[in-house]
Amino acid sequence: MTERRPIDLGTTIAGIRFPFCAMNAAGTWSSTAGELRALARSATGAIVLKTVTLHPFIHPGYRSLHNPGYDKLVPLVRELAAQAPCPVVASIAGTTADEYANLARAFGEAGAALVEANLADPWVAATLAPWEEHDVLRELFARLAASATVPVAVKLPERIGIPYRTLAAALGEAGIRVVVAHNDFAGLEKLRLEAGAGLELIAVGGIQSGYDVARALSKGARAVQVGSALVAEGPGIFARLAHEMRVARGERGE
């Protein structure tokens, strides 16, 4: 009797192999070293760090971005990159292209496999304002691409304020092809339709079940990021999602 091989639920993004196509979203189950190490022991496809800035950040109006500064996380990235069975993704934010470039370089050198430039945070919109001036956006992408030693992903806000074709052109000029977008029509499907086939998309939001993962993949995503469901259930959610996807695809669930 021929033994059936397990269904491969992994994915490849920017040439990087992810053992599972679902991972945590930045800021979810990633605020402490203990949480990150727990992710490393789970079935997640990657360990996505909390978004960090060049210097320690505390601001009453932007609490979601509170962080101790990148230098406090660099040693942990080295540890996780050496020991975890999945890639480490660093999420970064800044007020200038220089800050993004310096952070991208530092985390790439520390062992992160991918750098996620968070352009979705309200603080970034209020300071750098990348979506208001095309030249600012182009300079940012160019500096990121030139400084990073690993591939770069760009995390988009819910609405970007410029045509997706314009975004795709700016990304293409810099050689950036990975985008993290909201898991809805305007964020994901419309982006895919209007920007063309050159982007590799990661969908974030709305993932509660293996069916939700499969649906996002069917709409063109390469992978998904999990937020609120991970907070409610903990890192065990990734094993559940994988189990549900395998059963749905006909693999025995025992």
LUMZAMAR-208315 format. One record per residue (C-alpha): residue in one letter; x, y, z. Coordinates in nm, 4 decimals, padded with zeros to 6 digits. Layout:
LUMZAMAR-208315
(A, (X, Y, Z))
...
This chain:
LUMZAMAR-208315
(M, (00.0000, 00.0000, 00.0000))
(T, (00.1460, 00.3357, -00.1037))
(E, (00.1943, 00.5794, 00.1829))
(R, (00.0379, 00.9180, 00.1149))
(R, (00.2611, 01.2157, 00.1734))
(P, (00.1245, 01.4943, 00.3940))
(I, (-00.0164, 01.7858, 00.1997))
(D, (00.2346, 02.0705, 00.1751))
(L, (00.0849, 02.3804, 00.3372))
(G, (00.4035, 02.5830, 00.3102))
(T, (00.4719, 02.8717, 00.0769))
(T, (00.7596, 03.0627, -00.0791))
(I, (00.7721, 03.4413, -00.0652))
(A, (01.0588, 03.6440, -00.2147))
(G, (01.2522, 03.3190, -00.2417))
(I, (01.2101, 03.2460, 00.1308))
(R, (01.0534, 02.9161, 00.2321))
(F, (00.7819, 02.9353, 00.4979))
(P, (00.6846, 02.5941, 00.6435))
(F, (00.3209, 02.7052, 00.6835))
(C, (00.1276, 02.9719, 00.4970))
(A, (-00.0067, 03.1383, 00.8150))
(M, (00.1858, 03.3491, 01.0648))
(N, (00.1177, 03.6075, 01.3332))
(A, (00.0571, 03.9707, 01.2462))
(A, (00.3057, 04.2287, 01.3745))
(G, (00.2154, 04.3267, 01.7294))
(T, (00.0137, 04.0120, 01.7930))
(W, (00.1660, 03.7701, 02.0433))
(S, (00.5013, 03.9389, 01.9922))
(S, (00.5391, 04.1994, 02.2661))
(T, (00.7697, 03.9964, 02.4921))
(A, (01.0553, 03.7512, 02.4509))
(G, (00.8354, 03.4826, 02.6061))
(E, (00.5635, 03.5337, 02.3472))
(L, (00.8116, 03.5210, 02.0608))
(R, (00.9685, 03.2029, 02.1949))
(A, (00.6221, 03.0513, 02.2274))
(L, (00.5605, 03.1309, 01.8619))
(A, (00.8887, 02.9588, 01.7764))
(R, (00.7564, 02.6410, 01.9425))
(S, (00.4262, 02.6567, 01.7539))
(A, (00.3280, 02.5590, 01.4002))
(T, (00.3432, 02.9178, 01.2723))
(G, (00.4951, 02.9755, 00.9316))
(A, (00.7046, 03.2695, 01.0578))
(I, (00.7756, 03.4753, 01.3674))
(V, (00.6728, 03.8348, 01.2985))
(L, (00.8131, 04.0833, 01.5491))
(K, (00.6253, 04.3740, 01.6985))
(T, (00.6832, 04.6897, 01.4961))
(V, (00.9871, 04.8726, 01.6302))
(T, (01.1429, 05.2131, 01.5814))
(L, (01.5019, 05.3314, 01.5870))
(H, (01.4681, 05.4739, 01.9393))
(P, (01.2410, 05.3746, 02.2320))
(F, (00.8904, 05.4974, 02.1564))
(I, (00.6197, 05.5988, 02.4035))
(H, (00.3387, 05.8318, 02.3009))
(P, (-00.0096, 05.8569, 02.4537))
(G, (-00.1661, 05.9017, 02.1128))
(Y, (00.0008, 05.6029, 01.9469))
(R, (00.0052, 05.3295, 02.2099))
(S, (00.0062, 05.0441, 01.9596))
(L, (00.3576, 05.1452, 01.8539))
(H, (00.5109, 05.1491, 02.2034))
(N, (00.8424, 04.9629, 02.1874))
(P, (01.1846, 04.9632, 02.3561))
(G, (01.3827, 05.0484, 02.0426))
(Y, (01.5362, 04.8177, 01.7873))
(D, (01.8616, 04.7503, 01.9733))
(K, (01.6729, 04.5657, 02.2482))
(L, (01.5352, 04.3206, 01.9915))
(V, (01.8442, 04.2548, 01.7829))
(P, (01.9897, 03.9914, 02.0246))
(L, (01.6540, 03.8125, 02.0346))
(V, (01.6384, 03.8089, 01.6550))
(R, (01.9803, 03.6432, 01.6471))
(E, (01.8582, 03.3808, 01.8958))
(L, (01.5351, 03.3080, 01.7099))
(A, (01.7007, 03.3024, 01.3689))
(A, (01.9496, 03.0439, 01.4950))
(Q, (01.6992, 02.8199, 01.6721))
(A, (01.3496, 02.8591, 01.5260))
(P, (01.2296, 02.6227, 01.2505))
(C, (01.0733, 02.9107, 01.0566))
(P, (01.1836, 03.2528, 00.9277))
(V, (01.1939, 03.5642, 01.1454))
(V, (01.0218, 03.8733, 01.0034))
(A, (01.1175, 04.2143, 01.1454))
(S, (00.8533, 04.4874, 01.1357))
(I, (00.9903, 04.8426, 01.1296))
(A, (00.8614, 05.2006, 01.1333))
(G, (01.0211, 05.5433, 01.1179))
(T, (00.9767, 05.9105, 01.0442))
(T, (01.2346, 05.9274, 00.7644))
(A, (01.3640, 05.7098, 00.4842))
(D, (01.6996, 05.7016, 00.6648))
(E, (01.5414, 05.5490, 00.9750))
(Y, (01.3695, 05.2792, 00.7710))
(A, (01.6939, 05.2077, 00.5855))
(N, (01.9001, 05.1797, 00.9047))
(L, (01.6455, 04.9491, 01.0677))
(A, (01.6204, 04.7283, 00.7601))
(R, (01.9971, 04.6913, 00.7462))
(A, (02.0279, 04.6159, 01.1191))
(F, (01.7635, 04.3444, 01.1249))
(G, (01.8856, 04.1839, 00.8053))
(E, (02.2349, 04.1636, 00.9501))
(A, (02.0921, 04.0200, 01.2748))
(G, (01.9338, 03.7267, 01.0900))
(A, (01.5811, 03.8318, 00.9980))
(A, (01.4803, 03.6643, 00.6718))
(L, (01.2363, 03.9385, 00.5689))
(V, (01.1837, 04.3005, 00.6739))
(E, (00.8275, 04.4333, 00.6831))
(A, (00.8192, 04.8111, 00.6428))
(N, (00.5068, 04.9109, 00.8317))
(L, (00.3439, 05.1989, 00.6432))
(A, (00.0047, 05.1235, 00.7960))
(D, (00.0646, 05.2666, 01.1434))
(P, (-00.1112, 05.6014, 01.2111))
(W, (00.2112, 05.7462, 01.3537))
(V, (00.3845, 05.6890, 01.0191))
(A, (00.0982, 05.8611, 00.8389))
(A, (00.1220, 06.1570, 01.0784))
(T, (00.4991, 06.2007, 01.0464))
(L, (00.6541, 06.0587, 00.7321))
(A, (00.3208, 06.0827, 00.5428))
(P, (00.4361, 05.8485, 00.2641))
(W, (00.1003, 05.8440, 00.0870))
(E, (00.0772, 06.2194, 00.0412))
(E, (00.3862, 06.2766, -00.1747))
(H, (00.4913, 06.0331, -00.4475))
(D, (00.8536, 06.1479, -00.4193))
(V, (00.8581, 06.0588, -00.0487))
(L, (00.7247, 05.7119, -00.1267))
(R, (00.9738, 05.6530, -00.4084))
(E, (01.2655, 05.7687, -00.1954))
(L, (01.1557, 05.5431, 00.0898))
(F, (01.1292, 05.2371, -00.1352))
(A, (01.4629, 05.3103, -00.2981))
(R, (01.6419, 05.3525, 00.0355))
(L, (01.4868, 05.0348, 00.1745))
(A, (01.5870, 04.8310, -00.1283))
(A, (01.9398, 04.9703, -00.1301))
(S, (02.0024, 04.9238, 00.2419))
(A, (01.8349, 04.5938, 00.3246))
(T, (02.0427, 04.2781, 00.2970))
(V, (01.7239, 04.0680, 00.2837))
(P, (01.3947, 04.1028, 00.0921))
(V, (01.1562, 04.3798, 00.1955))
(A, (00.7781, 04.3691, 00.2332))
(V, (00.5591, 04.6791, 00.2531))
(K, (00.2582, 04.6772, 00.4853))
(L, (-00.0219, 04.8943, 00.3510))
(P, (-00.2868, 05.0894, 00.5427))
(E, (-00.6498, 05.0100, 00.4773))
(R, (-00.6665, 05.2889, 00.2187))
(I, (-00.3544, 05.4260, 00.0527))
(G, (-00.4873, 05.7322, -00.1296))
(I, (-00.3030, 05.6638, -00.4558))
(P, (-00.3901, 05.4306, -00.7463))
(Y, (-00.2648, 05.0764, -00.7065))
(R, (-00.0947, 05.1030, -01.0455))
(T, (00.1081, 05.3957, -00.9121))
(L, (00.2014, 05.1922, -00.6056))
(A, (00.3025, 04.8948, -00.8182))
(A, (00.5185, 05.1159, -01.0395))
(A, (00.6993, 05.2664, -00.7389))
(L, (00.7553, 04.9208, -00.5883))
(G, (00.8768, 04.7867, -00.9211))
(E, (01.1284, 05.0684, -00.9617))
(A, (01.2808, 04.9720, -00.6266))
(G, (01.2639, 04.5987, -00.6895))
(I, (01.0236, 04.5378, -00.3987))
(R, (00.7545, 04.2810, -00.4710))
(V, (00.6078, 04.1700, -00.1361))
(V, (00.3026, 04.3546, -00.0023))
(V, (00.1025, 04.2970, 00.3168))
(A, (-00.2563, 04.4064, 00.2532))
(H, (-00.5915, 04.3930, 00.4278))
(N, (-00.7875, 04.0771, 00.3650))
(D, (-01.0822, 04.2426, 00.1939))
(F, (-01.1771, 04.3283, -00.1624))
(A, (-01.0264, 04.6775, -00.1700))
(G, (-00.7136, 04.5669, 00.0110))
(L, (-00.6377, 04.2389, -00.1607))
(E, (-00.8397, 04.1532, -00.4697))
(K, (-00.8576, 04.5059, -00.6106))
(L, (-00.4848, 04.5457, -00.5457))
(R, (-00.4137, 04.2223, -00.7303))
(L, (-00.6359, 04.3152, -01.0233))
(E, (-00.5070, 04.6705, -01.0671))
(A, (-00.1421, 04.6285, -00.9748))
(G, (-00.0830, 04.3275, -01.1971))
(A, (00.0779, 03.9932, -01.1320))
(G, (00.4191, 04.1170, -01.0197))
(L, (00.3389, 04.1422, -00.6494))
(E, (00.3517, 03.8660, -00.3890))
(L, (00.0687, 03.9310, -00.1452))
(I, (00.0257, 03.8509, 00.2233))
(A, (-00.3297, 03.8994, 00.3525))
(V, (-00.3855, 04.0254, 00.7073))
(G, (-00.7117, 04.0227, 00.9012))
(G, (-01.0235, 03.8117, 00.9257))
(I, (-00.8542, 03.4735, 00.9683))
(Q, (-01.0439, 03.2501, 01.2090))
(S, (-01.0354, 02.9074, 01.0437))
(G, (-00.8566, 02.6930, 00.7914))
(Y, (-01.1332, 02.7837, 00.5474))
(D, (-01.0445, 03.1529, 00.5874))
(V, (-00.6810, 03.0765, 00.5065))
(A, (-00.7778, 02.8769, 00.1993))
(R, (-01.0137, 03.1512, 00.0828))
(A, (-00.7426, 03.4180, 00.1093))
(L, (-00.5058, 03.1968, -00.0892))
(S, (-00.7715, 03.1456, -00.3557))
(K, (-00.7974, 03.5246, -00.3920))
(G, (-00.4280, 03.5531, -00.4718))
(A, (-00.2487, 03.5703, -00.1361))
(R, (00.0695, 03.3695, -00.0843))
(A, (00.0204, 03.3660, 00.2933))
(V, (-00.1895, 03.5170, 00.5718))
(Q, (-00.1232, 03.6918, 00.9004))
(V, (-00.3398, 03.6170, 01.2039))
(G, (-00.4322, 03.8806, 01.4606))
(S, (-00.7378, 03.8768, 01.6859))
(A, (-00.7906, 03.4999, 01.6673))
(L, (-00.4326, 03.4462, 01.7829))
(V, (-00.4921, 03.6764, 02.0804))
(A, (-00.8031, 03.4781, 02.1748))
(E, (-00.6614, 03.1288, 02.1226))
(G, (-00.2852, 03.1511, 02.1568))
(P, (-00.0135, 03.0000, 01.9355))
(G, (-00.1950, 02.6668, 01.9215))
(I, (-00.4166, 02.8249, 01.6571))
(F, (-00.1590, 02.7512, 01.3888))
(A, (-00.1777, 02.3756, 01.4431))
(R, (-00.5580, 02.4014, 01.4307))
(L, (-00.5545, 02.5989, 01.1079))
(A, (-00.3188, 02.3478, 00.9481))
(H, (-00.5340, 02.0567, 01.0654))
(E, (-00.8495, 02.2141, 00.9241))
(M, (-00.6810, 02.2800, 00.5902))
(R, (-00.5514, 01.9244, 00.5672))
(V, (-00.8898, 01.7741, 00.6468))
(A, (-01.0593, 02.0020, 00.3945))
(R, (-00.8128, 01.8860, 00.1283))
(G, (-00.8842, 01.5237, 00.1914))
(E, (-00.6001, 01.4243, 00.4212))
(R, (-00.7043, 01.2014, 00.7099))
(G, (-00.7329, 01.3973, 01.0325))
(E, (-00.6384, 01.1327, 01.2843))
